[in-house]
Amino acid sequence: MKITTAGIHHITAFARDTQTNVDFYASILGLRLIKQTINFDVPSVYHLYFGNELGTPGSVITFFPFEKGRQGKYGAGQVGWTTFAIPLGALPFWERRLTKFDIPFQYEQRFGENFLKFADRDGLQLELVERQEGSRSTWAFGDITAEHAIKGLGGAGLLSKDPEQTGLLLEELLGLEKVGVENGWTRFRTYGNSINFIEINESAVSEGHGGPGTVHHIAWRAKDSEEHLLWREAILRRGLEPTEVQDRQYFQAIYFREPGGILFEIATDSPGFTKDESLDELGHSLKLPSWYEDKRSELVQTLSAFEVRKLD
């Protein structure tokens, strides 16, 4: 049975200072902090999730703040930039907002769209683009109303060691559609959600390394646990090496390196972020998986305190 992904589930990146990270994504960009938990593999490090009011798959960007990590370097085998979609007519608002917070930006035109490009405080490359598709956010924070709020992830730029093979994998495994080539970039669209466009470099680029200011992985949507297992079988048939299914509490995860060196994840839409918190309480307290609860007091001492605050 042929399966296709409905698009990006989430993107996970490295940060440095926790409060600075929260200030940027919650206070300046106006995303909701929907979950504060830990990196299940490195429990002394936070895992912070930002998204729309519900934490809907496709709206979420997450961070591992490594305060002493070496600065990341962009290059092959990484996600080069993350795109956020905003409502039509919202770009002037965001130009004023970035100016207000002394965030340098520039405009770029690609594939008939205008992008507002900037970076977060760690150098993570971001951009905003107006798109009609996709539901509006109902989350308002500070001076950001639903009229201008980020709707969700609009796509990403992939820096591949082997662009041809990465492109084939997007089409043949994930089910994306190739829709254009322009100025050294090939563009793909997800079938399930036209708000997501993925762009890949046509020419190989030098290799980078992870650290604050770079993306750790990009995750793609699987409908449920049954489909998730079908994804793992499809990845194996392609000759790649997926991990076993891993319980991330709010979704099930499978990880694998695609031929261009980028870490991909397949993540289930369910059970979602209200598994252990009500909708109103999302992101208010540190949530731990059951197997770390007996170490809560010890772990809390290793994590920096922070708050979501209004900077307007």
C-alpha positions as a Markdown table, in Angstrom:
| # | Residue | x | y | z |
|---|---|---|---|---|
| 1 | Met | 0.0 | 0.0 | 0.0 |
| 2 | Lys | 1.4 | 3.4 | -1.0 |
| 3 | Ile | 1.5 | 5.9 | 1.8 |
| 4 | Thr | 2.2 | 9.6 | 1.6 |
| 5 | Thr | 2.9 | 12.1 | 4.4 |
| 6 | Ala | 0.5 | 15.0 | 5.0 |
| 7 | Gly | 3.5 | 17.3 | 5.5 |
| 8 | Ile | 5.9 | 18.4 | 8.3 |
| 9 | His | 5.0 | 17.3 | 11.8 |
| 10 | His | 7.6 | 19.5 | 13.6 |
| 11 | Ile | 11.2 | 20.8 | 13.3 |
| 12 | Thr | 13.6 | 20.4 | 16.2 |
| 13 | Ala | 16.6 | 22.7 | 16.6 |
| 14 | Phe | 19.4 | 23.5 | 19.0 |
| 15 | Ala | 19.4 | 26.7 | 21.1 |
| 16 | Arg | 21.8 | 28.1 | 23.8 |
| 17 | Asp | 20.1 | 30.1 | 26.6 |
| 18 | Thr | 16.7 | 28.9 | 27.6 |
| 19 | Gln | 15.2 | 32.2 | 28.6 |
| 20 | Thr | 16.5 | 33.9 | 25.4 |
| 21 | Asn | 14.9 | 31.0 | 23.4 |
| 22 | Val | 11.5 | 31.4 | 25.1 |
| 23 | Asp | 11.6 | 35.2 | 24.7 |
| 24 | Phe | 12.2 | 34.9 | 21.0 |
| 25 | Tyr | 9.6 | 32.3 | 20.1 |
| 26 | Ala | 6.9 | 32.9 | 22.6 |
| 27 | Ser | 7.3 | 36.7 | 23.3 |
| 28 | Ile | 8.5 | 38.0 | 19.9 |
| 29 | Leu | 7.1 | 35.5 | 17.4 |
| 30 | Gly | 4.0 | 34.9 | 19.5 |
| 31 | Leu | 4.0 | 31.1 | 19.4 |
| 32 | Arg | 2.5 | 29.3 | 22.3 |
| 33 | Leu | 4.8 | 27.3 | 24.6 |
| 34 | Ile | 2.8 | 24.1 | 24.5 |
| 35 | Lys | 5.1 | 21.8 | 26.3 |
| 36 | Gln | 8.1 | 21.9 | 28.6 |
| 37 | Thr | 9.7 | 18.6 | 29.1 |
| 38 | Ile | 13.2 | 17.1 | 28.8 |
| 39 | Asn | 15.3 | 15.6 | 26.0 |
| 40 | Phe | 14.5 | 11.9 | 26.7 |
| 41 | Asp | 18.0 | 10.9 | 25.6 |
| 42 | Val | 19.8 | 13.7 | 27.5 |
| 43 | Pro | 17.5 | 14.4 | 30.5 |
| 44 | Ser | 19.6 | 17.2 | 31.9 |
| 45 | Val | 18.5 | 19.3 | 28.8 |
| 46 | Tyr | 15.1 | 20.8 | 28.3 |
| 47 | His | 12.9 | 20.0 | 25.3 |
| 48 | Leu | 10.7 | 23.0 | 24.6 |
| 49 | Tyr | 7.8 | 22.9 | 22.1 |
| 50 | Phe | 6.2 | 26.0 | 20.5 |
| 51 | Gly | 3.2 | 26.0 | 18.2 |
| 52 | Asn | -0.3 | 27.2 | 17.8 |
| 53 | Glu | -2.9 | 27.0 | 20.5 |
| 54 | Leu | -3.4 | 23.3 | 20.2 |
| 55 | Gly | 0.1 | 22.3 | 19.2 |
| 56 | Thr | -1.3 | 21.0 | 16.0 |
| 57 | Pro | 1.1 | 18.8 | 13.9 |
| 58 | Gly | 2.6 | 21.1 | 11.3 |
| 59 | Ser | 2.6 | 24.2 | 13.6 |
| 60 | Val | 5.4 | 23.1 | 16.0 |
| 61 | Ile | 9.0 | 24.0 | 16.3 |
| 62 | Thr | 11.0 | 22.5 | 19.2 |
| 63 | Phe | 14.3 | 23.2 | 20.9 |
| 64 | Phe | 17.1 | 21.6 | 22.9 |
| 65 | Pro | 18.9 | 24.4 | 24.8 |
| 66 | Phe | 22.5 | 23.4 | 25.2 |
| 67 | Glu | 24.0 | 26.3 | 27.1 |
| 68 | Lys | 27.6 | 25.1 | 26.7 |
| 69 | Gly | 27.2 | 23.6 | 23.2 |
| 70 | Arg | 29.6 | 24.6 | 20.4 |
| 71 | Gln | 28.0 | 27.0 | 17.9 |
| 72 | Gly | 26.5 | 25.1 | 15.0 |
| 73 | Lys | 27.6 | 25.5 | 11.4 |
| 74 | Tyr | 25.3 | 25.4 | 8.4 |
| 75 | Gly | 26.2 | 22.9 | 5.7 |
| 76 | Ala | 25.3 | 19.7 | 3.9 |
| 77 | Gly | 23.2 | 17.2 | 5.9 |
| 78 | Gln | 21.1 | 19.9 | 7.6 |
| 79 | Val | 17.9 | 21.9 | 7.3 |
| 80 | Gly | 19.1 | 25.2 | 6.0 |
| 81 | Trp | 16.1 | 27.3 | 7.0 |
| 82 | Thr | 12.6 | 27.0 | 8.5 |
| 83 | Thr | 9.7 | 28.8 | 6.9 |
| 84 | Phe | 6.6 | 30.0 | 8.9 |
| 85 | Ala | 3.4 | 30.8 | 7.1 |
| 86 | Ile | 1.4 | 34.0 | 8.0 |
| 87 | Pro | -1.9 | 35.3 | 6.8 |
| 88 | Leu | -2.2 | 37.4 | 3.6 |
| 89 | Gly | -1.3 | 41.0 | 4.2 |
| 90 | Ala | 0.6 | 40.3 | 7.4 |
| 91 | Leu | 4.2 | 41.0 | 6.2 |
| 92 | Pro | 4.2 | 44.7 | 7.0 |
| 93 | Phe | 3.2 | 44.0 | 10.6 |
| 94 | Trp | 6.1 | 41.6 | 10.9 |
| 95 | Glu | 8.5 | 44.0 | 9.3 |
| 96 | Arg | 7.5 | 46.6 | 12.0 |
| 97 | Arg | 7.7 | 44.0 | 14.8 |
| 98 | Leu | 11.2 | 42.7 | 13.8 |
| 99 | Thr | 12.4 | 46.3 | 13.6 |
| 100 | Lys | 10.9 | 47.0 | 17.1 |
| 101 | Phe | 13.0 | 44.2 | 18.6 |
| 102 | Asp | 16.2 | 45.1 | 16.6 |
| 103 | Ile | 16.1 | 41.9 | 14.5 |
| 104 | Pro | 17.8 | 42.5 | 11.1 |
| 105 | Phe | 15.8 | 41.1 | 8.1 |
| 106 | Gln | 15.8 | 41.1 | 4.4 |
| 107 | Tyr | 13.4 | 40.4 | 1.6 |
| 108 | Glu | 13.9 | 37.6 | -0.9 |
| 109 | Gln | 11.7 | 36.5 | -3.8 |
| 110 | Arg | 11.5 | 32.8 | -4.8 |
| 111 | Phe | 9.0 | 30.8 | -6.8 |
| 112 | Gly | 6.7 | 33.9 | -7.1 |
| 113 | Glu | 6.5 | 34.5 | -3.3 |
| 114 | Asn | 8.0 | 37.2 | -1.1 |
| 115 | Phe | 9.9 | 36.0 | 2.0 |
| 116 | Leu | 11.0 | 38.0 | 5.0 |
| 117 | Lys | 14.3 | 36.4 | 6.1 |
| 118 | Phe | 15.9 | 36.8 | 9.6 |
| 119 | Ala | 17.6 | 34.7 | 12.3 |
| 120 | Asp | 16.9 | 34.0 | 15.9 |
| 121 | Arg | 19.3 | 35.0 | 18.7 |
| 122 | Asp | 21.4 | 31.9 | 18.1 |
| 123 | Gly | 21.6 | 32.3 | 14.3 |
| 124 | Leu | 18.9 | 29.8 | 13.3 |
| 125 | Gln | 17.8 | 30.8 | 9.9 |
| 126 | Leu | 14.0 | 31.6 | 9.6 |
| 127 | Glu | 11.7 | 33.2 | 7.2 |
| 128 | Leu | 8.0 | 34.4 | 7.0 |
| 129 | Val | 5.8 | 34.0 | 3.9 |
| 130 | Glu | 2.2 | 35.0 | 3.3 |
| 131 | Arg | 0.0 | 32.1 | 2.3 |
| 132 | Gln | -3.7 | 31.8 | 1.9 |
| 133 | Glu | -3.8 | 28.1 | 2.6 |
| 134 | Gly | -3.9 | 26.8 | 6.2 |
| 135 | Ser | -6.1 | 27.6 | 9.2 |
| 136 | Arg | -5.4 | 30.9 | 11.0 |
| 137 | Ser | -4.0 | 30.6 | 14.5 |
| 138 | Thr | -6.4 | 31.4 | 17.4 |
| 139 | Trp | -3.5 | 32.2 | 19.8 |
| 140 | Ala | -2.9 | 35.9 | 20.6 |
| 141 | Phe | 0.0 | 37.1 | 22.7 |
| 142 | Gly | 1.1 | 40.7 | 23.4 |
| 143 | Asp | 0.6 | 42.9 | 20.4 |
| 144 | Ile | 0.1 | 39.9 | 18.1 |
| 145 | Thr | -3.5 | 39.1 | 17.2 |
| 146 | Ala | -4.9 | 36.3 | 15.2 |
| 147 | Glu | -5.0 | 38.7 | 12.2 |
| 148 | His | -1.2 | 38.6 | 12.0 |
| 149 | Ala | -0.2 | 35.5 | 14.0 |
| 150 | Ile | 1.9 | 32.7 | 12.6 |
| 151 | Lys | -0.3 | 30.0 | 11.2 |
| 152 | Gly | 2.2 | 27.2 | 11.2 |
| 153 | Leu | 5.2 | 25.8 | 9.4 |
| 154 | Gly | 5.3 | 26.7 | 5.8 |
| 155 | Gly | 8.2 | 24.5 | 4.8 |
| 156 | Ala | 12.0 | 24.2 | 4.9 |
| 157 | Gly | 15.1 | 24.4 | 2.9 |
| 158 | Leu | 17.2 | 21.3 | 2.8 |
| 159 | Leu | 21.0 | 21.3 | 2.4 |
| 160 | Ser | 21.8 | 17.8 | 1.0 |
| 161 | Lys | 25.1 | 16.1 | 0.3 |
| 162 | Asp | 23.3 | 14.3 | -2.5 |
| 163 | Pro | 20.5 | 16.5 | -3.8 |
| 164 | Glu | 19.4 | 14.1 | -6.5 |
| 165 | Gln | 18.9 | 11.2 | -4.1 |
| 166 | Thr | 17.2 | 13.4 | -1.5 |
| 167 | Gly | 14.8 | 14.6 | -4.2 |
| 168 | Leu | 14.0 | 11.1 | -5.2 |
| 169 | Leu | 13.3 | 10.1 | -1.6 |
| 170 | Leu | 11.0 | 13.0 | -1.1 |
| 171 | Glu | 9.0 | 11.9 | -4.2 |
| 172 | Glu | 9.2 | 8.2 | -4.0 |
| 173 | Leu | 9.1 | 7.5 | -0.3 |
| 174 | Leu | 7.4 | 10.5 | 1.3 |
| 175 | Gly | 5.1 | 11.2 | -1.7 |
| 176 | Leu | 5.9 | 14.9 | -2.3 |
| 177 | Glu | 5.4 | 16.4 | -5.7 |
| 178 | Lys | 8.1 | 18.3 | -7.6 |
| 179 | Val | 6.7 | 21.6 | -8.6 |
| 180 | Gly | 9.6 | 23.8 | -9.9 |
| 181 | Val | 13.2 | 24.6 | -10.3 |
| 182 | Glu | 14.6 | 28.1 | -9.8 |
| 183 | Asn | 18.1 | 29.6 | -9.3 |
| 184 | Gly | 19.7 | 26.4 | -8.1 |
| 185 | Trp | 16.8 | 25.2 | -5.9 |
| 186 | Thr | 14.2 | 22.5 | -6.6 |
| 187 | Arg | 10.8 | 22.9 | -4.9 |
| 188 | Phe | 8.5 | 20.1 | -3.7 |
| 189 | Arg | 5.0 | 20.3 | -2.3 |
| 190 | Thr | 3.3 | 18.0 | 0.1 |
| 191 | Tyr | 0.1 | 16.4 | -1.2 |
| 192 | Gly | -1.8 | 16.6 | 2.1 |
| 193 | Asn | -1.1 | 20.2 | 3.0 |
| 194 | Ser | -0.2 | 22.7 | 0.3 |
| 195 | Ile | 1.1 | 25.1 | 3.0 |
| 196 | Asn | 4.3 | 23.0 | 3.1 |
| 197 | Phe | 6.9 | 23.6 | 0.4 |
| 198 | Ile | 10.3 | 21.9 | 0.6 |
| 199 | Glu | 13.3 | 23.3 | -1.3 |
| 200 | Ile | 16.6 | 21.4 | -2.0 |
| 201 | Asn | 19.9 | 22.7 | -3.2 |
| 202 | Glu | 20.7 | 21.4 | -6.7 |
| 203 | Ser | 24.5 | 21.5 | -6.2 |
| 204 | Ala | 26.2 | 19.8 | -3.3 |
| 205 | Val | 27.4 | 22.1 | -0.5 |
| 206 | Ser | 30.2 | 21.7 | 2.2 |
| 207 | Glu | 29.3 | 19.8 | 5.3 |
| 208 | Gly | 28.1 | 21.5 | 8.5 |
| 209 | His | 27.8 | 20.4 | 12.1 |
| 210 | Gly | 25.2 | 20.6 | 14.8 |
| 211 | Gly | 24.9 | 23.1 | 17.7 |
| 212 | Pro | 23.0 | 26.2 | 18.7 |
| 213 | Gly | 21.7 | 28.0 | 15.7 |
| 214 | Thr | 21.1 | 24.8 | 13.6 |
| 215 | Val | 18.3 | 22.2 | 13.1 |
| 216 | His | 18.7 | 18.8 | 14.7 |
| 217 | His | 16.0 | 17.0 | 12.6 |
| 218 | Ile | 12.8 | 17.5 | 10.5 |
| 219 | Ala | 9.8 | 15.3 | 11.3 |
| 220 | Trp | 7.1 | 14.2 | 8.9 |
| 221 | Arg | 3.5 | 13.3 | 9.7 |
| 222 | Ala | 2.1 | 9.8 | 10.1 |
| 223 | Lys | -1.6 | 9.5 | 10.6 |
| 224 | Asp | -1.5 | 6.9 | 13.4 |
| 225 | Ser | 0.4 | 4.0 | 14.9 |
| 226 | Glu | -0.8 | 1.6 | 12.3 |
| 227 | Glu | 0.4 | 3.8 | 9.5 |
| 228 | His | 3.6 | 4.4 | 11.4 |
| 229 | Leu | 4.6 | 0.8 | 11.2 |
| 230 | Leu | 4.0 | 0.9 | 7.4 |
| 231 | Trp | 6.4 | 3.8 | 7.2 |
| 232 | Arg | 9.1 | 1.8 | 9.0 |
| 233 | Glu | 8.6 | -1.1 | 6.5 |
| 234 | Ala | 8.8 | 1.3 | 3.6 |
| 235 | Ile | 12.0 | 2.9 | 4.9 |
| 236 | Leu | 13.6 | -0.6 | 5.3 |
| 237 | Arg | 12.6 | -1.6 | 1.8 |
| 238 | Arg | 14.4 | 1.5 | 0.5 |
| 239 | Gly | 17.6 | 0.2 | 2.0 |
| 240 | Leu | 17.8 | 2.7 | 4.8 |
| 241 | Glu | 18.2 | 2.1 | 8.6 |
| 242 | Pro | 15.3 | 3.4 | 10.7 |
| 243 | Thr | 15.4 | 3.2 | 14.5 |
| 244 | Glu | 12.8 | 1.1 | 16.3 |
| 245 | Val | 9.6 | 3.0 | 17.2 |
| 246 | Gln | 10.4 | 5.3 | 20.2 |
| 247 | Asp | 7.8 | 6.6 | 22.6 |
| 248 | Arg | 8.0 | 10.4 | 22.8 |
| 249 | Gln | 4.9 | 10.6 | 25.0 |
| 250 | Tyr | 3.0 | 13.0 | 22.6 |
| 251 | Phe | 3.8 | 11.0 | 19.5 |
| 252 | Gln | 5.6 | 7.9 | 18.4 |
| 253 | Ala | 8.9 | 8.4 | 16.5 |
| 254 | Ile | 11.1 | 6.7 | 14.0 |
| 255 | Tyr | 14.4 | 8.3 | 12.9 |
| 256 | Phe | 16.6 | 7.7 | 9.9 |
| 257 | Arg | 19.3 | 9.5 | 7.8 |
| 258 | Glu | 18.2 | 10.1 | 4.3 |
| 259 | Pro | 20.9 | 9.8 | 1.5 |
| 260 | Gly | 21.8 | 13.4 | 1.7 |
| 261 | Gly | 22.7 | 13.1 | 5.4 |
| 262 | Ile | 19.7 | 15.0 | 6.9 |
| 263 | Leu | 18.1 | 13.4 | 9.9 |
| 264 | Phe | 14.5 | 12.6 | 9.2 |
| 265 | Glu | 11.8 | 11.5 | 11.7 |
| 266 | Ile | 8.4 | 10.0 | 11.1 |
| 267 | Ala | 6.1 | 11.1 | 13.9 |
| 268 | Thr | 2.4 | 10.2 | 14.6 |
| 269 | Asp | -0.3 | 12.8 | 14.9 |
| 270 | Ser | -1.6 | 11.2 | 18.1 |
| 271 | Pro | -1.9 | 11.2 | 21.0 |
| 272 | Gly | -1.0 | 14.9 | 21.1 |
| 273 | Phe | 0.0 | 17.4 | 23.7 |
| 274 | Thr | -3.1 | 17.2 | 25.9 |
| 275 | Lys | -2.1 | 13.7 | 26.9 |
| 276 | Asp | -0.8 | 14.9 | 30.3 |
| 277 | Glu | -2.1 | 18.5 | 30.5 |
| 278 | Ser | -5.4 | 20.2 | 29.8 |
| 279 | Leu | -5.6 | 22.6 | 26.9 |
| 280 | Asp | -5.6 | 25.6 | 29.2 |
| 281 | Glu | -2.6 | 24.4 | 31.1 |
| 282 | Leu | -0.4 | 23.5 | 28.1 |
| 283 | Gly | 3.3 | 24.5 | 28.8 |
| 284 | His | 2.7 | 25.7 | 32.3 |
| 285 | Ser | 4.8 | 23.1 | 34.1 |
| 286 | Leu | 7.6 | 20.6 | 33.6 |
| 287 | Lys | 6.2 | 17.3 | 32.4 |
| 288 | Leu | 8.3 | 14.2 | 32.6 |
| 289 | Pro | 7.8 | 10.7 | 31.2 |
| 290 | Ser | 6.9 | 8.1 | 33.9 |
| 291 | Trp | 10.4 | 6.6 | 33.8 |
| 292 | Tyr | 12.0 | 9.8 | 34.9 |
| 293 | Glu | 9.5 | 10.9 | 37.6 |
| 294 | Asp | 11.6 | 9.3 | 40.4 |
| 295 | Lys | 14.4 | 11.6 | 39.4 |
| 296 | Arg | 12.4 | 14.8 | 39.1 |
| 297 | Ser | 14.0 | 16.7 | 42.0 |
| 298 | Glu | 17.5 | 15.8 | 40.7 |
| 299 | Leu | 16.6 | 16.9 | 37.1 |
| 300 | Val | 15.0 | 20.1 | 38.1 |
| 301 | Gln | 18.3 | 21.2 | 39.7 |
| 302 | Thr | 20.1 | 20.8 | 36.4 |
| 303 | Leu | 17.5 | 22.9 | 34.4 |
| 304 | Ser | 17.5 | 26.7 | 34.3 |
| 305 | Ala | 14.4 | 28.5 | 35.5 |
| 306 | Phe | 12.5 | 30.6 | 32.9 |
| 307 | Glu | 9.2 | 32.3 | 32.3 |
| 308 | Val | 7.0 | 33.3 | 29.4 |
| 309 | Arg | 6.8 | 37.0 | 29.6 |
| 310 | Lys | 5.4 | 39.8 | 27.6 |
| 311 | Leu | 8.1 | 42.1 | 26.1 |
| 312 | Asp | 5.8 | 44.5 | 24.3 |
